[in-house]
Amino acid sequence: MRKSLEAGLKSQGFWIGFIGRQWLLVASAAGFLLSVVYARKFPVYSIKEFQILAVLFSLFVTVKGLEKSGLLAGLSRRIEMGKALPVKMVVATFFVSMVVTNDVALITLVPLTMALNIRRKDLVVIFEALAANAGSAFTPFGNPQNLFIYWFYDLPLLRFIQTMAPFSLVFLFLLILGSSFIKTEAGLQATAPTILVGRMALFHVLLLVLIILTVLHVLPFATVFLVVLSVMWFDRTALRVDYSLVLSFFFFFGIADNMKAILAAEIAHSKHVFILSALASQLMSNVPVALVFAKFTHNWAALLWGTNAGGFGSLLGSLANLIAYKIYITQGKDIHPADFTLKFLLFGYAAFIVSAALFFGYSELSIDQMVF
């Protein structure tokens, strides 16, 4: 009796832990099943959606290889030396996230920030989270929702960058200005480990270049298979990516197709698209919102702004927010979780309001003309 009770408790603990770690996968799978039952149809997947999944997977694999090679951590270690540390860390997060996604930028830089012997780590980490969301918004491969929107709507690169330039560059200025007021006592801890860059770093840099050129339609889609096969042959450890995230994308594509069949409507006005996508991101994260809303609107510019603005605000707005928050809470010493959470939300929603003001100001000038 006692053994069966202990086994039951262990099983219950396992499932609670699994749901806590894989909440996005669980939510997407549940939504997928509900949409199938309600619509009484299995969703139809397009070739383009499978291409997006393949590109995302190859990008995840390449970035994982860069991460494991120590190249990102080594570059970050060099950046954090010297004066004006908060500004340098925030700017580095902004630009790193443009290339290797906001999640990876924070996974690399926030632990290094936590290893520093400085005051006001809380503010530095919060500004890094904001910088990751702002910087990743600037490029098609900076975050998953950008890559999806860029590929789904078959957008020209210059037009994409022109659309997001006001968003990202205004936040870059504000973050540099704000972080310059953060007073710290710079200096690495004596116990900070030396970071060695592995031999495979150059290999994964070359693969990342191939993926970026594929995303930009310079190279054919088949390049992603070459990248994955190369990794399988030369560095299989890079295949240890978050497969649950790729599977979540698959489920959300299905939800979007069934939702379109259920509602049979289109959101037309750019301001409605922006407001709904930005607010929906506060509850279910900006990546799934982009996947679902794309089926209902041709207004890619408003959706792009809405999902990137939605990354600010709540902890659920972007997976990057959860990453920065979790690292600080679990690795910090003498921290006050409630105080940090309040600061994180205050700065996040301040950025959310600024991004909304930017959109409405910018939309009056040009964004309504950028709809296909």
C-alpha positions in Angstrom: 0.0 0.0 0.0 2.8 2.4 1.0 4.8 1.5 -2.1 1.8 2.1 -4.4 1.2 5.5 -2.7 4.8 6.5 -3.2 4.7 5.4 -6.8 1.5 7.4 -7.3 3.1 10.5 -5.8 6.2 10.1 -7.9 4.0 9.8 -11.0 2.0 12.8 -10.1 5.2 14.8 -9.4 6.6 13.7 -12.8 3.5 14.9 -14.7 3.3 18.2 -12.8 7.0 18.8 -13.5 6.5 17.9 -17.2 3.6 20.3 -17.6 5.6 23.0 -15.8 8.6 22.5 -18.2 6.6 21.9 -21.4 3.6 24.1 -20.9 3.7 25.4 -24.4 3.7 21.9 -25.9 0.9 20.7 -23.6 -1.2 23.8 -24.4 -0.6 23.5 -28.1 -1.5 19.8 -28.2 -4.7 20.4 -26.1 -5.7 23.2 -28.4 -4.9 21.1 -31.5 -7.2 18.2 -30.3 -10.0 20.6 -29.3 -9.9 22.3 -32.7 -10.0 18.9 -34.4 -13.0 17.8 -32.4 -14.8 21.1 -32.8 -14.2 21.6 -36.5 -14.6 17.8 -37.1 -11.7 17.9 -39.5 -7.9 17.3 -39.4 -6.0 20.4 -40.4 -4.5 20.7 -43.9 -0.8 21.6 -43.8 0.8 23.5 -46.7 4.2 22.8 -48.2 5.3 26.3 -47.0 4.4 25.4 -43.4 6.5 22.3 -43.6 9.3 24.3 -45.1 9.1 26.8 -42.2 9.3 23.9 -39.7 12.4 22.5 -41.5 14.1 25.9 -41.6 13.4 26.5 -37.9 14.8 23.1 -37.0 18.0 23.6 -38.9 18.4 27.1 -37.3 17.9 25.6 -33.8 20.5 22.9 -34.6 23.0 25.4 -35.9 22.6 27.7 -33.0 22.9 24.8 -30.6 26.2 23.9 -32.2 27.4 27.5 -31.8 26.3 27.4 -28.2 28.1 24.1 -27.4 31.3 25.2 -29.2 31.7 28.0 -26.6 32.0 30.7 -29.3 29.0 32.7 -28.1 30.1 32.5 -24.4 33.7 33.4 -25.4 32.6 36.5 -27.3 30.3 37.5 -24.5 33.2 37.2 -22.0 35.3 39.6 -24.0 32.4 42.1 -24.2 31.9 42.2 -20.5 35.4 43.5 -19.7 36.0 47.1 -18.9 33.8 50.1 -18.1 30.2 50.9 -19.0 29.4 47.3 -18.3 25.5 47.6 -18.3 25.5 49.5 -21.6 27.9 47.0 -23.2 25.9 44.0 -22.0 22.6 45.5 -23.1 24.0 46.5 -26.5 25.6 43.0 -26.9 22.3 41.3 -26.1 20.5 43.5 -28.7 22.9 42.7 -31.5 23.5 39.0 -30.6 19.7 38.4 -30.6 19.5 39.8 -34.2 21.5 36.8 -35.4 21.1 33.8 -33.1 17.6 34.6 -31.7 16.5 36.3 -28.5 16.3 33.1 -26.5 19.9 32.0 -27.2 21.2 35.6 -26.6 19.7 35.5 -23.1 20.7 31.9 -22.4 24.3 33.0 -23.2 24.5 36.5 -21.6 22.3 36.4 -18.5 24.3 33.6 -16.8 27.5 35.7 -17.5 25.8 38.7 -16.0 25.0 36.6 -12.9 28.6 35.6 -12.6 29.8 39.2 -12.4 30.6 40.8 -9.1 28.4 43.8 -9.6 25.5 45.6 -8.0 22.0 46.0 -9.6 22.1 42.7 -11.5 18.3 42.8 -11.5 18.2 45.9 -13.6 20.9 44.7 -16.0 19.0 41.4 -16.5 15.7 43.3 -17.1 17.3 45.5 -19.6 18.9 42.5 -21.3 15.5 40.9 -21.7 14.1 44.1 -23.2 17.1 44.4 -25.5 16.7 40.7 -26.7 13.1 41.3 -27.6 13.9 44.6 -29.3 17.0 43.4 -31.2 15.5 40.2 -32.4 12.6 42.1 -33.9 14.9 43.7 -36.4 15.7 40.7 -38.5 13.8 37.8 -40.1 15.8 35.2 -38.1 15.9 37.1 -34.8 13.0 35.2 -33.3 10.6 32.4 -34.5 7.6 34.6 -35.2 9.7 36.9 -37.4 11.0 33.9 -39.4 7.5 32.6 -39.8 6.0 35.9 -40.9 8.9 36.6 -43.3 8.6 33.1 -44.9 4.8 32.8 -44.8 4.2 36.2 -46.5 7.3 35.8 -48.8 8.5 39.3 -47.9 11.4 41.2 -49.4 14.3 41.6 -46.9 14.6 45.4 -47.3 10.9 45.9 -46.8 10.9 43.8 -43.6 13.8 45.7 -42.1 12.3 49.1 -43.1 9.1 48.1 -41.3 10.8 47.1 -38.0 13.6 49.7 -38.0 11.6 52.4 -36.1 10.6 49.7 -33.5 14.1 48.3 -32.9 16.2 51.5 -33.3 14.0 53.6 -30.9 14.3 50.9 -28.3 18.1 50.6 -28.8 18.4 54.3 -28.1 16.1 54.1 -25.0 17.9 51.1 -23.7 21.4 52.6 -24.1 20.1 55.8 -22.4 18.5 53.8 -19.6 21.3 51.4 -19.0 23.9 54.3 -18.8 22.2 55.3 -15.5 22.7 51.9 -13.9 25.6 52.2 -11.5 27.6 49.0 -10.9 30.9 48.0 -9.5 32.5 46.1 -12.4 34.8 43.2 -12.1 34.6 39.4 -12.7 34.3 37.1 -9.8 37.6 35.2 -9.1 35.7 31.9 -9.6 34.4 32.8 -13.0 35.4 29.9 -15.3 37.6 30.3 -18.4 35.7 29.7 -21.6 37.4 27.6 -24.3 36.2 27.8 -27.9 35.9 24.4 -29.5 37.2 23.3 -32.8 33.7 23.1 -34.3 32.9 26.8 -33.9 33.9 27.7 -37.4 31.9 24.8 -38.8 28.8 26.0 -37.1 29.4 29.6 -38.1 29.5 28.5 -41.8 26.3 26.5 -41.3 24.6 29.5 -39.7 25.6 31.6 -42.7 24.0 29.0 -45.0 20.8 29.0 -43.0 20.6 32.8 -43.0 21.1 32.8 -46.8 18.3 30.2 -47.1 16.0 32.3 -44.9 16.7 35.3 -47.2 15.9 33.1 -50.3 19.4 33.5 -51.6 20.0 29.7 -51.4 17.4 27.1 -52.2 15.3 25.5 -49.5 17.2 22.2 -50.0 20.1 23.8 -48.2 18.5 23.0 -44.9 18.8 19.3 -45.6 22.5 19.8 -46.3 22.9 21.6 -43.0 21.2 18.9 -41.0 23.1 16.1 -42.8 26.4 17.9 -42.1 25.6 18.1 -38.4 24.6 14.5 -38.3 27.9 13.5 -39.8 30.3 15.9 -38.0 28.6 17.0 -34.7 25.6 15.0 -33.6 25.6 16.7 -30.2 24.1 19.8 -31.9 21.0 17.7 -32.6 20.0 18.0 -28.9 17.6 20.8 -29.5 14.2 21.6 -28.0 12.1 19.2 -30.2 9.0 20.1 -28.1 9.2 23.6 -29.5 9.2 22.3 -33.1 6.3 20.0 -32.3 4.4 23.0 -30.7 4.8 24.9 -34.0 3.3 21.9 -35.8 0.3 21.9 -33.5 -0.2 25.7 -33.8 -0.2 25.4 -37.6 -3.0 22.9 -37.2 -4.9 25.1 -34.8 -4.7 28.0 -37.1 -6.1 26.1 -40.1 -9.0 24.7 -38.1 -9.7 28.2 -36.5 -9.9 29.6 -40.0 -12.4 26.9 -41.0 -14.4 27.6 -37.8 -14.5 31.4 -38.0 -14.3 31.9 -41.8 -13.5 35.5 -41.3 -10.6 37.9 -41.8 -9.3 40.6 -39.5 -8.8 43.5 -41.9 -7.9 46.8 -40.2 -4.2 47.2 -39.3 -4.9 48.7 -35.9 -7.2 45.8 -35.0 -4.5 43.3 -36.0 -1.9 45.1 -33.9 -4.1 45.4 -30.8 -5.4 41.9 -30.9 -2.1 40.2 -31.6 -0.2 42.3 -29.0 -2.8 41.6 -26.3 -3.2 38.0 -27.2 0.6 37.6 -26.8 0.3 38.6 -23.2 -1.6 35.4 -22.5 -0.3 32.8 -24.9 3.2 34.2 -26.1 3.9 36.0 -29.3 5.1 33.0 -31.3 1.8 31.0 -31.3 -0.1 34.2 -31.8 1.8 34.9 -35.0 1.1 31.4 -36.3 -2.6 31.7 -35.6 -3.3 35.3 -36.7 -1.4 34.9 -40.0 -4.3 32.7 -41.3 -6.7 35.6 -40.7 -5.0 38.6 -42.1 -2.9 39.8 -45.1 -1.7 42.7 -43.0 1.7 41.3 -42.2 3.2 44.6 -41.0 0.7 45.1 -38.3 1.0 41.5 -37.2 4.8 41.8 -37.2 4.6 44.9 -35.0 1.9 43.4 -32.8 3.7 40.1 -32.0 7.0 41.9 -31.3 5.3 44.5 -29.1 3.5 41.7 -27.4 6.9 40.2 -26.4 7.1 43.0 -23.9 4.9 43.1 -20.8 3.9 39.9 -19.2 6.3 37.0 -18.5 4.3 35.0 -21.0 4.6 37.6 -23.7 7.8 36.0 -25.0 9.7 32.8 -24.1 12.8 35.1 -23.8 11.1 36.8 -20.8 10.7 33.5 -19.1 14.3 32.5 -19.8 15.8 35.8 -18.3 13.4 35.7 -15.3 14.1 32.0 -14.5 17.9 32.4 -14.8 17.9 35.3 -12.4 15.5 33.7 -9.9 17.4 30.4 -9.8 21.0 31.6 -10.0 20.8 34.9 -8.1 22.0 35.2 -4.5 20.1 37.3 -1.8 17.4 38.0 -4.3 13.8 39.1 -3.6 11.6 37.4 -6.1 8.5 39.6 -5.5 10.6 42.8 -5.9 12.3 41.5 -9.1 8.9 40.4 -10.6 7.4 43.8 -9.9 10.3 45.6 -11.6 10.3 43.1 -14.5 6.6 43.8 -15.2 6.9 47.5 -14.7 9.7 47.9 -17.2 8.1 45.4 -19.5 4.7 47.1 -19.6 6.5 50.5 -20.0 8.1 49.1 -23.1 4.8 47.7 -24.2 3.2 51.1 -24.0 6.1 52.8 -25.8 5.9 50.2 -28.6 2.1 50.8 -29.0 2.7 54.5 -29.2 5.3 53.9 -31.8 3.0 51.8 -33.9 0.1 54.2 -33.8 2.4 57.1 -34.7 4.1 55.1 -37.4 0.9 53.7 -38.8 -0.4 57.2 -39.5 2.6 57.7 -41.8 3.1 54.5 -43.7 2.2 51.1 -42.2 -1.3 50.9 -43.7 0.4 51.2 -47.1 2.6 48.2 -46.4 -0.2 45.7 -46.7 -0.3 43.2 -49.5 
